[in-house]
């Protein structure tokens, strides 16, 4: 059975993601991995894709990694990024609003409408919920919370006046600003969350120790490749770290802090 590979989370420049896989594929093949696909998958439905027993490599989010994926996949590591708001393996959610409205701090958005990508998102939901919880009164802060389906859609809702605020992970925002600037027209950053590790790179729970080691070695080599440098710059990637699962405990801590303050949902 052919292995399945995807890097589905940062979609502003998919051609560069494919170029990264082409290079990584060669490095994995040189380490003896077989049945490697020529092209990556672009799965329309991620939760089932992440649990595919033939999954060799994919990107998920730190919050689902620690909740419904816990014990059902293996953690390979995370990329390090160079984007405003990122610090090596750590990233932040950035709060985005319309620049012409004048609101520049989270408390200013009390009673407004927030757009979020999905309730299982660390960057778009969980981290924002932790920020808002200390400000909530009677379990409420926003008048409305609207599921957009994705970071791009959240930004478009804010831009078009359908929402007042959205939390977007800093690497996604940098990609939109660089490659799809029309999405961010008239928007500005008005705050950011506490840091958390970047998107986890995962593999099937059935992947062998030897193949996990090969993945880590190949990823570490790829991010240092001179030939791949333009692609890495385009993707804001500057390194790879084989982080431990415990690094993502911060995602559960954010959840628990909000729950303890009586703020279970936006």
C-alpha positions in Angstrom: 0.0 0.0 0.0 1.4 3.4 -0.9 2.0 5.8 1.9 0.0 8.9 2.3 1.6 12.3 2.8 0.1 15.8 3.3 1.1 19.2 4.6 -2.4 20.6 4.5 -2.4 23.5 7.0 -0.7 26.4 5.3 -2.3 26.8 1.9 -1.3 30.3 0.7 1.3 28.9 -1.6 0.6 25.2 -2.3 3.2 25.0 -5.1 6.0 25.6 -2.6 4.6 22.9 -0.4 4.7 20.4 -3.3 8.3 21.5 -4.0 9.2 20.8 -0.4 7.7 17.3 -0.6 9.6 16.6 -3.9 12.9 17.3 -2.1 11.9 15.4 1.1 10.7 12.4 -0.9 14.2 12.0 -2.3 15.8 12.2 1.2 13.3 9.6 2.5 13.9 7.3 -0.4 17.7 7.5 0.2 17.0 6.2 3.7 15.2 3.2 2.4 11.5 4.2 2.7 9.4 2.7 0.0 5.9 3.2 -1.6 6.4 7.0 -1.4 3.8 9.0 -3.4 5.0 11.2 -6.2 2.6 13.9 -5.0 1.1 14.9 -1.7 -2.5 14.4 -0.8 -4.8 17.4 -0.3 -7.5 15.8 1.8 -10.9 17.5 2.0 -11.6 15.9 5.3 -8.7 16.0 7.7 -9.8 14.1 10.9 -10.2 10.8 9.0 -7.0 11.5 7.0 -5.0 11.9 10.1 -6.1 8.5 11.4 -5.3 6.7 8.1 -3.1 3.7 9.0 -1.1 4.4 5.8 -0.3 7.9 6.9 3.4 8.6 6.7 3.4 12.3 7.3 0.9 15.1 7.9 0.4 18.3 9.8 -2.3 18.6 12.4 -3.0 21.2 15.2 -1.8 21.1 18.7 -5.2 21.1 20.3 -6.6 18.0 18.4 -3.2 16.3 18.9 -3.9 16.4 22.7 -7.6 15.6 22.5 -9.2 13.3 19.9 -5.9 12.3 18.3 -4.2 11.5 21.7 -2.7 8.0 21.6 -3.9 7.5 18.0 -1.0 9.0 16.1 2.7 9.4 16.6 4.4 12.8 16.9 7.3 13.4 14.6 8.1 17.0 15.5 7.4 20.5 14.4 8.9 23.1 12.0 10.5 26.3 13.2 9.2 29.4 11.5 10.4 32.9 10.7 7.2 35.0 10.8 6.0 37.8 12.9 4.8 36.2 16.2 6.9 33.1 15.9 9.9 32.2 17.9 11.7 29.1 16.7 9.4 26.1 17.4 6.9 28.4 19.2 4.0 30.3 17.4 1.2 32.6 18.5 -2.3 33.4 17.4 -2.6 37.0 16.2 -5.9 38.9 16.8 -7.0 40.6 13.6 -9.5 43.4 13.2 -10.4 46.2 10.7 -7.8 49.0 10.8 -10.3 51.8 10.3 -12.4 51.0 13.4 -9.9 52.2 16.0 -10.3 49.3 18.4 -6.8 48.1 19.4 -7.1 45.9 22.5 -9.1 42.7 23.2 -11.4 44.4 25.8 -12.6 46.8 23.1 -14.4 43.9 21.4 -16.8 43.1 24.2 -20.3 42.6 22.7 -18.9 42.2 19.2 -18.9 39.3 16.7 -15.9 36.9 16.6 -15.2 34.6 13.7 -13.3 31.3 14.4 -12.3 28.6 12.0 -13.4 25.6 14.1 -13.8 24.6 17.8 -10.9 22.1 17.5 -8.4 24.8 16.5 -5.6 25.8 18.8 -4.8 29.0 17.0 -8.3 30.1 16.0 -10.3 29.0 19.0 -8.6 27.4 22.1 -5.9 30.1 22.5 -8.5 32.9 22.0 -10.8 31.3 24.5 -8.0 31.4 27.1 -7.4 35.1 26.4 -11.1 36.0 26.6 -12.0 33.9 29.7 -10.6 36.4 32.3 -12.6 39.2 30.6 -15.9 37.3 30.4 -18.9 38.2 32.6 -21.5 35.5 33.3 -19.7 33.2 30.8 -20.1 35.7 28.0 -17.9 38.2 26.2 -18.8 38.3 22.5 -22.4 38.8 21.4 -21.9 36.3 18.6 -19.3 33.6 17.7 -19.5 32.4 14.1 -17.8 29.3 12.7 -16.1 30.3 9.4 -14.6 27.0 8.4 -11.0 28.3 8.0 -8.6 31.0 8.8 -9.0 32.5 5.3 -12.7 32.7 5.7 -12.4 34.2 9.2 -10.2 37.0 7.8 -12.6 37.6 4.9 -15.5 37.9 7.4 -13.6 40.5 9.4 -12.5 42.4 6.2 -16.1 42.4 4.9 -17.7 43.6 8.2 -19.4 40.3 9.0 -17.3 39.9 12.1 -15.2 42.2 14.3 -12.3 40.0 15.4 -10.6 36.7 14.5 -7.6 34.8 15.9 -5.3 33.5 13.2 -2.1 31.7 13.6 0.9 33.9 12.8 2.3 31.7 10.0 -1.0 31.5 8.2 -1.4 35.3 8.5 2.1 35.9 7.1 1.4 33.6 4.2 -1.9 35.4 3.3 -0.1 38.8 3.6 2.7 37.7 1.3 0.8 35.7 -1.3 -2.9 36.6 -1.1 -2.8 40.2 0.2 -6.3 41.0 -0.9 -7.6 38.8 1.9 -5.9 41.1 4.5 -6.8 44.4 2.9 -7.7 46.9 5.6 -6.9 44.6 8.5 -4.5 45.0 11.3 -3.1 43.0 14.3 -4.5 44.2 17.6 -3.0 41.5 19.9 -1.5 38.1 20.2 -1.8 35.0 22.4 0.6 33.3 24.6 3.1 31.1 22.7 2.5 27.4 22.0 4.4 24.9 19.8 3.9 25.1 16.1 1.8 22.7 14.1 2.6 19.1 15.0 4.0 16.8 12.2 2.4 13.4 12.8 2.5 9.9 11.4 0.3 6.8 11.8 0.4 5.0 15.1 1.5 2.0 13.1 4.6 3.7 11.8 7.8 1.9 13.0 10.4 3.4 15.2 12.9 3.1 12.3 10.6 5.0 10.0 9.9 7.7 12.6 13.7 8.1 13.0 14.1 8.3 9.2 11.4 11.0 9.0 13.1 13.1 11.7 16.5 12.7 10.0 15.2 13.6 6.6 13.2 16.6 7.9 16.3 17.8 9.7 18.4 17.5 6.6 15.7 19.2 4.4 15.5 22.3 6.4 19.3 22.8 6.1 19.4 22.2 2.3 20.9 25.0 0.3 19.1 23.8 -2.8 15.8 24.1 -1.0 16.5 27.5 0.6 14.1 29.5 -1.7 11.3 27.1 -1.0 12.0 27.2 2.8 12.0 31.0 2.7 8.7 31.0 0.9 7.2 28.8 3.5 8.8 30.7 6.4 10.5 27.5 7.6 13.8 27.9 9.3 14.3 24.7 11.2 12.8 21.4 12.5 12.6 20.2 16.1 11.7 16.6 17.2 9.7 18.0 20.1 8.3 15.8 22.9 4.5 15.4 23.2 4.7 17.1 26.6 5.5 20.4 24.8 1.8 20.5 23.7 0.5 20.3 27.2 0.2 24.1 27.0 -2.8 23.5 24.7 -4.7 21.6 27.4 -3.6 24.1 30.0 -5.3 26.9 28.0 -8.4 24.8 27.7 -8.5 24.1 31.4 -7.8 27.7 32.4 -10.9 28.8 30.4 -13.0 26.1 31.9 -11.9 26.9 35.4 -13.1 30.5 34.8 -16.5 29.3 33.6 -15.9 30.1 29.9 -16.3 26.8 28.0 -17.1 28.4 24.6 -16.6 31.6 22.7 
